[in-house]
Amino acid sequence: MLQILVPTDFSNNSYNALYYAAKLFKTKECTFHLVNVCATSGGSVSETEQVESVQGLDAMAHRLVLDLGKNSKHQIKKVSLCHTVTKGISGYAKELQIDLMVIGNKAKEEGANILFGNNAMQLVREVNQCPVLIVPLEIDFKPVERMAFVSNYVNPIAQENVKALLFFSNIMDSALMPMSIEESKGTDAMAKHKAKFLKAVSKILSKEVVLPVFQDKVRTILEFVELWNIDMLCMVYYQHHFFLEFIGKGIIKDLNTKLAVPFLILPDRSR
């Protein structure tokens, strides 16, 4: 059974993530771990906050059943954590051996949100044993026909991440379109990493696209996603290589704000 963690602060952002995941995996047996962190910054929590957390989880689970109906393949586990946000959620994910974490994207009309900004980036860094799927608030659910995988192949693509891409492709009956950004001449090692990866995903492979940087990397990726009708963007998070630019310079926040499709972040399995 697939174990899916959905952190929630009871905003439309987090409900949209739960709704999207329930639709995406409607034919799979899943346990959705609906987790609310009800502690203050100091780690303490009042009885009122605990009650509100439990009531909020009940209301969110009930809303999902009203919207989608009862799915016999799905179970919802409601969890109130008295902890700090990042450590509480990442610790829960590791302890319960979560297969996927799903987070709702920040809405422009909503203010500061505990699941976004620095906390969201910390979760991407801390939850390194499973993929993280970030779902934009504004989108309606639609079948994913094309996934784009972006890499420069400085590192080999771990077998676990290849399996994750194959799994998502199978679930969604989608093709995988590799994309790389042309910056400089690649090394022999990069070419070998790329060839091995393309062979591993050959059964789901679509046309590979290599693009020059237009204005910047974010704009290049956004234009590619729109031009090729990409339904989901996938990347591997490396601490010290390509993906660090998106995290370290805050570019991922910019990309995340503007991206109109789900964003699947695969962990660095070498850590």
N, C-alpha and C positions, 0 to 999 in steps of 0.2 A: 504494500500500500504506500502511495506517495505521501510524504510528509511535507506540508507546505506551511510556512510561517508568514502570517500577515500582521505586522505591527500596526496598531491603530491608536489614534487619539480621538476617534469618533468624528473626524472631519469627513467631508465629501471626498477628499483625496484618498483616504485610506479605505473608505467604502468602495470607491471605484476600483481600487486594486483587488479587493476581495471579489467583487462582482466579475471583473475581467477574468480572474483566475478560475472562478467557478464555471464560467462559460467555456474557457479554454480547455479545462480538464473535465468537461461534463461526462465523458464516457470512461474516465479513469477512476479507479478506487482511490480516494484521497482522504486524508485527515487534514483539515484546515486548523492550524493553531492560531487562533485569534488572540493576540497578546496586547494587553494594555499595561503600560508602566505608570503606576499611580503614585510614585514617590516624588518628593521634592528634591531640589538640588543637594540638600544635605542628607538625603537618603531616608528621611522620616516621612511618615504618612499618617493622616488622621483617619478616624473611623468614618467620617463623612466621605472622604476621598475614596476609601475602600468600597463603600456602598455605591457611590457614583460609578466607580469602575465596573463593578459587577452588573449594575443596571445598564450601563452603556454597552457592555458586551452582549447582554441578553437582547437589547433592542437592535443591535447591529445584526445579530444572527437571525432574529425574527424578520427584519427587513429583507434579508437575502431570500428567505423562504417565500415571502410575499411577492418579491420581484421575479423569482425564477421557479418557484414551486419546490417541493421536496424532492431531492435527488437521493435515491437509495444507495448510490455509490459513494456519497459524501458524508463525512462526519465532521462536526465542528467542536473543537475543544476550546473552551473559553478560559483564558488565563489572565489573572491580575498579578503583576509583578511589583513588589515593593523594592525597587532598586533604582539605580541611575539608568537612563535610557540605553546608552550604548552597551555598557557592560551587562545590563540585564538581558537585553535582546540577544546579544552575541553569545552570552553564556548559555541561554536557553537553547539557541540553535545548535550549539555544540553538544550539549547534554542530551538533547532529544534526537540528535543525528538528522537534522532537517535536510531535506533534499533540495528545497528551493525557498527563497524568501521573496515576497512580492511587496513592493512599496508603491504607494500612489504618488504621483508627481505633484509638485507644489502648484497651486492655482494662483493666478495673478491677482484675483480679487480677495484672496485670503491672506491674512497677515502672517506674522511669525508662527512657525509650526515646529513642534519639538521633533518631528520626524524628518525635518529638512535642514538645509544649510549645513553647518558643521557636523551635526549629528548624523545626517544621511551619509556624508562622506566617511565619517568614522565607522559607520556600519559596513560600508563597502570594504573598508580596510580590515575591520575586525572579523566579519563573517567570511572567512576564507575557505570554508570547507564545502560551500555550495554556491550555485549561481544566485544572482540577485536580479530580479525582473522589476524594472521601474515603469509604471504605467501612467501615461499622461491623463490628466483629468478630463480634458476636452473631448477625447475620442469616444466614439461609439464602438462597441465590439464588432469586429468583422474577421472573417477567416484570414489567416496568415498564409498567403500564397508564395511570398518571396521574403526570405531572410537574407540580410547582408552581413557578412562577416568581415570586419576591418582589422588588418594586421600588417606589420612590416616584416614579420617573421624573424626578428632579431633572436627570439627564443623559439624553441620547438613548441608546437601546440600539444599540450599534454593529452594523453590518451583519454583521461577522464573528461576533458573538455570536448574532445571529438565525440565521445559517447553522448555527452549532453546535447550537442548540436544534432546528432543523429536522432536522439530521443525527441527533441522538439520538432524536428522535421517530420518524424513519423506521426506524432500526435496531431500535427496541424496539416499533414499532407502537403508540405511546402518544399520549394526548391531553395538551395543555398547558393547565394551569389557572393563569391569572394571579391573584396575590394581592397586595393592598396593605394597609398598616396606616393606618387613619384617625387622623391626628394633628392636622392643621390644614388650612385651606383651601389648595388647590393653586393654582399660578400658571397663566397661559395657556400658558407654555412647557412646563410639566409635562404639561398636557392634550394639547398637540400631540405631545410625545414619546410619550405613552401611545397616542394614536390611531394614530400611525405604526407603532408596534410591534405593536399588535393587528391592524392591517391586514396587516402583513408575515407574521404567524403565523396568519392567519385559517383556513388549511386544516387546522391541527391544534388549533384553539382549542376549549377547553371553557368552562364557565361561569366568569365572573370573580367573585372574592370580595373584598369590602372589609370589613375587620374593625377594630373599635375595639381599643385596647390593654386587655387584661383586667387582669393584674397587672403584667406587663412584656412587652417584645417577644419575648423567648425563650419565655415561657409561651404567649403568643398564637400564635406560629408552631407550637410543639409541639402545642397543642390543635387547631389547624387541620389539621396533618398527620394527626393521629389521627382527627379527626372526618370528614374527607373521604377517608380511605383513600389518602393520597398515597404513591407508591412511590419518588419521588426529588424532593429539594428543590434548586432552582437559584437562584443569586443572582449578581450581578456585583460584583466587588470593586473599589470605588472608594477611592482613597487619601484623599480629602478630603470625602467625602459620606456617604451612608446607611450603606454597608458598613463605614466606618471605626469606627462605634460598636461593631460586633461584634468587630473586630480590636483597636482601641485600648483598649477597656474590658475586654478578655478575655472578652466575652460569647460569642464564637464558640467558645471552649473549652468553655463551659458548654453551649451548643447542641450542639456536637459530641459531648460526653459523653453527652447525653441523647437525641440524635436516633437513631431506630431505622431510618432509611432512608438510602440513599446521598445524599451532599451534593455537588452539582456547582457549583464556583466558577468563574465565567467571568472572564477578565481585563479590566481597564480598557484598552480598545484605544486610548484617546486618549493614552496615555503614550508 
